Amino acid sequence: MSARLLLCTDMDRTVIPNGMQAEHPDARRRFRKFCQSEQVCLVYVTGRHRQLVEKAIRTYSLPSPDYIISDVGTKIFQFKDKHWQEVQSWCDEIAKDWNGRSHSDLKALLSDIKDLQLQEFSKQNTHKLSF
């Protein structure tokens, strides 16, 4: 087999419509066809969490990716052994940047910024604190 082609793409307004811009009527069919090649390693890179990525794949009949980089880069998942597995080496790497701090520690550091509004629980994760 020849070298693989790594295709990393956002989802919203890239491979799925989101907003007022019209989608080309043949775009998703051509995208699916291109991604059927064994040479393509497909990665969705998105701010969405994994469950929302999976929902978009079903809703828009998108090709299944080999990897998902989700939650604005704070999680990486690989499809392996018929299910999604979080890439532990990335979790370990990003944990270093938190220097043992918790969400509570970081919220306290930002508490003097009055207009910050914490986003809902579903938009938070181990290494993501979203306002």
C-alpha positions as CSV (number, residue, x, y, z in Angstrom):
1,M,0.0,0.0,0.0
2,S,1.3,3.5,-0.8
3,A,1.6,6.3,1.7
4,R,-1.6,7.3,3.4
5,L,-3.2,10.7,2.9
6,L,-4.0,12.5,6.2
7,L,-7.2,14.6,5.7
8,C,-8.1,16.7,8.7
9,T,-11.2,18.8,8.5
10,D,-13.5,20.9,10.6
11,M,-17.2,19.9,10.4
12,D,-19.4,23.0,10.7
13,R,-19.5,25.0,7.4
14,T,-16.8,22.7,6.0
15,V,-18.3,19.2,5.5
16,I,-21.8,20.0,6.9
17,P,-24.0,23.1,6.5
18,N,-24.3,25.4,9.5
19,G,-25.7,28.8,9.0
20,M,-27.0,30.7,6.0
21,Q,-24.5,29.6,3.4
22,A,-26.0,27.1,1.0
23,E,-24.4,23.7,0.7
24,H,-23.3,22.5,-2.8
25,P,-25.8,19.8,-3.7
26,D,-23.0,17.2,-4.5
27,A,-20.5,18.1,-1.9
28,R,-21.1,15.4,0.7
29,R,-21.5,12.7,-1.8
30,R,-18.1,13.6,-3.4
31,F,-16.6,13.9,0.1
32,R,-17.8,10.4,1.1
33,K,-16.5,9.0,-2.2
34,F,-13.1,10.5,-1.7
35,C,-12.9,9.2,1.8
36,Q,-13.7,5.6,0.7
37,S,-10.1,5.3,-0.5
38,E,-8.0,3.0,1.8
39,Q,-5.3,5.7,1.4
40,V,-7.3,8.3,3.3
41,C,-6.9,8.7,7.0
42,L,-9.8,11.0,8.0
43,V,-9.8,13.2,11.1
44,Y,-12.5,15.5,12.2
45,V,-11.1,18.4,14.1
46,T,-13.9,20.3,15.9
47,G,-15.0,22.2,19.0
48,R,-17.9,19.7,19.4
49,H,-17.6,16.9,21.9
50,R,-17.5,13.3,20.6
51,Q,-21.2,12.6,21.0
52,L,-22.1,15.6,18.9
53,V,-19.6,14.5,16.3
54,E,-21.2,11.1,16.2
55,K,-24.6,12.7,15.9
56,A,-23.5,14.9,13.0
57,I,-22.0,11.8,11.2
58,R,-25.4,10.0,11.5
59,T,-27.5,13.1,10.6
60,Y,-25.5,14.1,7.6
61,S,-24.3,10.6,6.4
62,L,-20.7,11.6,6.7
63,P,-17.9,9.1,6.4
64,S,-16.6,7.6,9.7
65,P,-13.3,9.1,10.6
66,D,-10.2,7.3,11.9
67,Y,-9.7,9.9,14.6
68,I,-11.7,12.7,16.2
69,I,-9.9,15.7,17.7
70,S,-12.7,17.2,19.8
71,D,-13.5,19.8,22.4
72,V,-11.3,22.4,20.8
73,G,-8.3,20.0,20.9
74,T,-8.6,18.8,24.5
75,K,-9.6,15.3,23.5
76,I,-8.4,12.9,20.8
77,F,-10.2,9.6,20.0
78,Q,-9.2,6.8,17.7
79,F,-11.7,4.3,16.3
80,K,-10.2,1.0,17.3
81,D,-11.6,-2.5,18.0
82,K,-15.1,-1.3,16.9
83,H,-15.3,1.6,19.4
84,W,-13.9,5.0,20.2
85,Q,-10.9,5.0,22.5
86,E,-9.5,8.2,24.0
87,V,-5.8,8.6,23.1
88,Q,-4.2,8.4,26.6
89,S,-0.9,9.8,25.5
90,W,-2.6,13.1,24.5
91,C,-4.5,13.2,27.8
92,D,-1.2,12.7,29.7
93,E,0.5,15.4,27.6
94,I,-2.2,18.0,28.1
95,A,-2.4,17.2,31.8
96,K,1.2,18.5,32.1
97,D,0.0,22.0,31.1
98,W,-2.6,22.1,33.9
99,N,0.2,21.6,36.4
100,G,-2.0,19.7,38.8
101,R,-4.6,22.4,38.8
102,S,-8.3,21.6,38.9
103,H,-11.3,23.4,37.4
104,S,-11.9,25.0,40.8
105,D,-8.4,26.4,40.8
106,L,-8.7,27.9,37.4
107,K,-12.2,29.3,38.1
108,A,-10.7,31.0,41.2
109,L,-7.9,32.6,39.1
110,L,-10.5,34.1,36.8
111,S,-13.1,35.0,39.4
112,D,-12.3,38.8,39.2
113,I,-13.5,38.9,35.6
114,K,-17.2,39.7,36.3
115,D,-18.6,39.2,32.8
116,L,-17.3,35.6,32.4
117,Q,-20.1,33.1,32.3
118,L,-19.3,29.4,32.7
119,Q,-20.8,27.3,29.9
120,E,-23.0,24.4,30.7
121,F,-21.5,21.2,32.2
122,S,-21.7,19.3,28.8
123,K,-19.1,21.8,27.4
124,Q,-16.5,21.0,30.1
125,N,-14.2,18.1,30.4
126,T,-11.1,17.0,32.3
127,H,-8.8,19.5,30.6
128,K,-11.3,22.0,29.3
129,L,-12.9,24.9,31.2
130,S,-15.3,26.8,28.9
131,F,-16.8,30.2,29.5
